[in-house]
Amino acid sequence: MCFLSILVVVVVACVTILKDFGTCSLAGVMPPSSPAPAPTPHTFRFQKPLQCLKNEFYNLNYFDCVPCNEAGDPGKLQPDKFSCKCPAGHISIYERGKTWPTCDEICSTSPDRAENCTSVWLPQPKPASYCSMQYLNATSVFASQLPIHPLISGIILTKTNPASNSSDCQSCDQTYNFRYQDFCLADALLRPYLHYNAFWQATTSPRTSSNGATHFGDLKFVAFFCLTLRNDTACQQLANLCVLSHFSLEKHSPCSAFLLTQVSDVVMKYAHSGEQVRSLQPFLFYKKGKATKDLRSKTLQLADRHQLQLFSTTFGLDGGLKRWGPFTLDMVNLCQQPAPSLRLAQPQAEAEVSCQLSLERIIDLAGQQANDNYLTLFLNFSSNWQHLLHQLPVLIETLTPENQRPQQEEWQLVKRFQLIAGLLRDNRHHQTVPHYEDGHKLQVYRSLRYVEDLELHYTLDGSHRDRVGLPLIRLRYRHIELAGNASLAQTYPFRMRVTYQKTERGWKWLILEVALPLLLLLAFSAAAFRLQNLRRRRHAELCQASSLWEFLLQLASNVAYAFLATALLLLALHVSTPHLLKTLIYSGCVLQLMFLTVHLWRSSQLELFLIDWERPRSSCEGQRLNLDSSSLCSSVRTYVAESSVSAWRILFTANAWIRLSVAQKYSTLGQVFTLVAVYQLFERYTHGDVGLRCCLVSGSYIVSYLLQVMGHRLLTANPLQKFIDLCSLANISLFSLLEPGFGYYIHGRSPHGFADTDMSSMILQLQKTQNMSGRRGLLMDSDKQAYIILPPRNLHIYLERLLLPFQRSVTGSLSQTLLYQKDIIPSIDGQIERTSIAYASVNRFFCAFIDHAIKDMDYIIKEKSVVEKLFNCEIDNYITENKGTFYIDDSLSFSRVLLLGNHVNIFVLEILLLLSVFLMTSSLLMAGALACGFNMVLRHIFRLWVRRNVSRKTLIDERFLL
């Protein structure tokens, strides 16, 4: 955790260096050999139709030449400019799932043609010289008449009437068929599309404001030709009808198929059993959500660094292409004055035109282009030295309420629009004004809808003038009802403007796009490194559930640190927003609380053993066993020892450990008092700004914390070293295991051999200690008493065997003082007696292990390398089944199982909690009170956990513990 804190500081220090790097353009360093990006629904390579080969048609959706023989029969399908068709003398069979029809040669009834014909279909009569109809029917109608049923199932297009045996190509029996243009369609083919009549009937209502009711009568036919026969012209017409309906979201509208296949958050709501769920072209909608946000943040390199080069396509209502070519704003200018140019960064006065349009002028414009001009705009840009087209998004503000909100991810962007739409009036049953009178114009349309505000907005990179953000077309429509009181002199506004915003990749972008991802990457790496190190300490496999939970727990804490660092950077640079700040602070608070709760619980439940080195004053002859060393015959004693020693040293040491466990380097109460005083002094300078107030609160709290920690380090004695001195004075060592293969050892063995003595002897021993040179350490001539231990793998197994009687004993124990009193031996229960003997054996075992007196279980002592100290890991350890490693711990790392060693984690949670409550309530007093209360509850709970663990692991009755 400390390592991650250091990395956070390094990242903060490097932000200024990365700022200039973040604004660099990579376009100038692209290798020429890099392939151009493949066409997408937004980006296209423009290829001229003259470049198409003989067997290729021109795809208007991709501006590219596509071979006809990719999806069909290479010998029969022929290109027809914008599509592929079967040649003369063939029938077309449309199968489900295929883009193009299957061509089959027509077998004539003439003998010469019928003999060499290989078609499976019946011979077709020769059509008349002049035909006005084409016939569409299901293949099953023909297959029932064949001797061999073909495997083709779909729709067949013929030149002659299948219901007639003659060469009839003029009639269409509308009793069983539908007639549309020059097609005669079997009614069974249109059944899946009859639901579109519901939308047509809705548009015929006199109370509706929908457009062009007369244009939606053929909607079911257009949908059939587009969705079933995959006719591109019909699909273009269906898209235009969608635009004409003002992008209606009704289930039976022309937009339903496009919404189903092109918008991510619209699923089966718009689906119908007769429609195929496939990607429909042309591209009409943009996906909502993150895709929209990414689209708006995209920057492109212009082909001309002085102006925007736009390209447009114009389709008629029938789906035919009317025009394509360079686009200028004059094409959408309804005013009579010149339109603005597309020059980059032009002055505002030159980039805007506005005027008042009379109703007569709007009606005249509607007569020229209403309902028959549908525009799609593209930006000409370069990438990898190739010129590409990017479709421009269109934001219609009056389309949905979400389009008027600032949240871009909620916008529904489209790709096609029209300037004027008119709903024609049915004057068959009403008296009309003569055509030569001006009043006749008011009777042509029932209502009009025109663009009253058109804005072309783009962002301009201040550092690279040839790079712009993808331009956005913003439209706002006005609806005009031509009621009885309408006048041709009425005026309506129109405005067209080109706006831009010069952007610098400032601090907010740098923090959110560079610093935060880097911090999250460091958090993930630190968690993975911590997991690998913990796996070695636990002797566990990596692919285990416990390893996964440990990784997620450590990752939660690291992410909380990253969120806090990001929030502090945003506050310090005053580029934060309340929504973003709350997201970071609340999330970090929850993650850090989860981590700290589990971490402190584990730290309080470590395996703890107090090793008593005290020698009895009487001879120990007759008590030496195979585990005894020459210096610890006192360690072999049991409760029946003839000459016992005082247990007060162990009680004092255990209570000192409990007090040390809840000690802290700073006072939360003092910090809150300082914070409130500073806030009251400087709060008037924040002017009520949430960001400035949070910056003042967090800055004051951090400065107060740092001052307290520095004062504690410089002005007060180290409580950890004082505890080590107490262990030496009491002649007691502390052996703890946080994991089966990892723990801490404090060597408290007195160099005098005795600690249970009178005051004069103790003073004399202290004087002798001052004259000695490093006699308190584990090594000879060394004063190193704190160690990080990686014990032999067999130690934990042997220790569990020794503690087995203790684990089977009754919960609760007598104090260790009672264990050494001879006069109470008859009153000790047999089970308690076995537990006492087992625990005395554990003490004797540890004494022998520390003194290297066990031949098949030993350890070595070494120092950690600089890398191991920095990353808190053990790389070159010599762990075997019978041999361990003791690392000299000059930094007193055993504080990591105490509150002293977790002061940074606690402080981070406190400041996150403080800011969370302050953001929710705007009350600093309440936030400070909750922070103080949290610290008090934390210390109380942790003391209870440690106290119970000490009593359980050292066999000391809880009544003797603080």
Summary of the structure (lengths in Angstrom):
residues: 962
radius of gyration: 43.1
end to end distance: 30.8
largest distance: 137.1
contacts: 2953
relative contact order: 0.07
helix: 44%
strand: 18%
